[in-house]
Amino acid sequence: SFYVASVPKVTEEHRLARREQIVAAARVCMNAQGFHKTTMADVIRESELSAGAVYGYFKSKEEIVAAIAEDALSTIDELFQKILATEQAVTPLMALEAAINHVMAVAERPGGDVTRVAIQAWAEALRNPAIMATACDKYTVLRGNFEAVARRAQADGTVDPDVVPEYIAQVLLALISGFVLQRLII
């Protein structure tokens, strides 16, 4: 008789757990050593997975950094979905306060301060088009969310209709970036 060994199917849940394991390991390494000093070998060692397993998910350190950014910034997208879904009036200042509180909650999660990695990624984005593209996409969405809040506040009468919503959004995004930078430096 002919016997064929069956290969167990990997569930999507298992794949997501492995991916998160790798991303978490990278956060730990990058927080401890910095972005530039962290190598794929460091991430592999910290993740306690084989090199093949890690490279099966991420081909480079830059892909891992993009995943860290995606994970961190996707949670702020969810925050804005909730803010914009509410019926009550929301001012740009209220949205800024919620975003800063969210940044602090994400920064204080176990596994290392993701804002430290974010600052290093911002610097790397100037040299790396792939990281720049990821950052640009995510920050464009975040700025768009602040703009939506500003437009809604104008419609509610809580923001002067003559103020340009795009400018409000740019200033609020700059405040968050400045907050993160000052928090890490001071």
C-alpha positions in Angstrom: 0.0 0.0 0.0 1.0 3.5 -0.7 1.3 5.8 2.3 1.4 9.6 2.0 2.2 11.6 5.2 -0.2 14.3 5.6 1.1 17.7 6.5 -0.9 19.4 9.2 -2.7 22.6 8.1 -1.6 25.7 9.9 -4.6 27.6 11.1 -4.8 31.4 10.5 -4.9 31.8 14.3 -1.6 29.9 14.6 0.0 32.1 11.8 -1.2 35.3 13.6 0.2 34.1 16.9 3.6 33.3 15.3 3.7 36.6 13.6 2.9 38.4 16.8 5.6 36.4 18.6 8.2 37.6 16.1 7.0 41.2 16.2 7.1 41.1 20.0 10.6 39.7 19.9 11.7 42.5 17.6 10.2 45.2 19.8 12.1 43.8 22.8 15.4 43.7 20.8 15.0 47.1 19.3 14.1 48.7 22.7 17.1 47.1 24.3 19.7 47.6 21.5 18.2 50.2 19.1 17.0 49.8 15.6 20.4 49.8 13.9 22.1 47.4 16.2 19.3 44.8 16.2 19.9 42.1 13.7 17.6 39.4 12.3 19.7 36.9 14.3 18.8 38.8 17.5 15.1 38.7 16.6 15.4 34.9 15.8 17.1 34.3 19.1 14.6 36.4 21.1 11.6 34.8 19.4 12.8 31.3 20.1 11.8 30.2 16.6 13.9 28.8 13.9 15.5 31.1 11.3 13.2 29.5 8.6 10.1 30.2 10.7 11.1 33.9 11.1 12.1 34.4 7.5 8.9 32.6 6.5 7.0 35.6 7.9 9.5 38.5 7.4 12.2 38.7 4.8 14.0 41.6 6.5 14.3 43.7 9.6 12.6 46.5 7.6 9.5 44.3 7.1 9.4 43.7 10.8 9.6 47.4 11.5 6.8 48.0 9.1 4.7 45.3 11.0 5.5 47.0 14.3 4.3 50.3 12.9 1.2 48.7 11.3 0.3 47.0 14.6 0.8 50.2 16.7 -1.0 52.5 14.3 -3.9 50.2 13.4 -5.0 50.5 17.0 -5.3 54.2 16.7 -7.4 53.7 13.5 -9.8 51.7 15.7 -9.8 54.5 18.3 -10.8 57.0 15.6 -13.5 54.7 14.2 -15.1 54.8 17.7 -14.7 58.5 18.0 -16.3 59.2 14.7 -19.1 56.7 15.3 -20.3 58.4 18.4 -23.3 60.7 18.3 -22.0 63.2 20.8 -20.0 66.3 19.8 -16.3 65.7 19.6 -13.8 68.6 19.3 -10.3 68.3 17.9 -9.0 68.8 21.4 -11.0 65.9 22.7 -9.6 63.7 19.8 -6.1 64.9 20.6 -6.5 64.0 24.2 -7.9 60.5 23.3 -5.0 60.0 20.9 -2.3 60.9 23.4 -3.9 58.7 26.1 -3.9 55.9 23.5 -0.2 56.5 22.6 0.6 56.2 26.3 -1.4 53.0 26.7 0.4 51.5 23.6 3.8 52.7 24.9 3.3 51.1 28.3 2.2 47.7 27.0 4.5 44.7 27.9 7.2 43.9 25.5 8.8 47.3 25.1 7.9 50.9 24.3 6.8 50.9 20.7 7.2 54.7 20.5 11.0 54.2 20.9 10.9 52.0 17.9 8.7 54.5 16.1 11.2 57.3 16.6 14.0 55.1 15.2 11.8 54.1 12.3 11.0 57.7 11.5 14.7 58.4 11.2 15.2 55.3 9.1 12.3 56.3 6.8 14.5 59.1 5.4 16.8 56.5 4.0 14.5 53.6 3.4 11.7 54.0 0.8 9.7 51.0 2.1 9.6 52.3 5.7 8.8 55.8 4.3 5.8 54.4 2.3 4.4 52.6 5.4 4.8 55.7 7.5 3.3 57.9 4.9 0.3 55.6 4.5 -0.4 55.4 8.2 0.2 59.1 9.0 -2.0 60.1 6.1 -4.8 58.0 7.5 -4.2 59.5 11.0 -4.2 63.0 9.7 -7.4 62.3 7.7 -9.0 61.1 10.9 -8.1 64.4 12.7 -9.4 66.2 9.6 -12.7 64.3 9.8 -13.0 65.3 13.5 -12.4 69.0 12.6 -15.0 68.9 9.9 -17.5 67.3 12.2 -16.7 69.9 14.9 -17.3 72.7 12.3 -20.7 71.1 11.5 -21.5 71.0 15.2 -20.5 74.6 15.6 -17.7 73.9 18.0 -14.9 75.0 15.6 -15.0 78.2 13.5 -16.1 77.4 10.0 -13.4 79.6 8.6 -10.6 77.5 10.0 -9.1 75.1 7.4 -9.7 71.5 8.7 -6.5 70.3 6.9 -4.5 72.7 9.0 -6.1 71.6 12.2 -5.3 68.0 11.3 -1.6 68.9 10.5 -1.2 70.7 13.8 -2.7 67.9 15.8 -0.5 65.3 14.1 2.5 67.4 14.8 1.6 67.7 18.4 1.4 63.9 18.8 4.8 63.5 17.0 6.3 66.2 19.3 4.8 64.6 22.4 6.3 61.2 21.5 9.7 62.7 20.8 9.8 64.8 24.0 8.6 61.9 26.1 11.5 59.8 24.9 14.1 62.6 25.1 13.3 64.3 28.3 
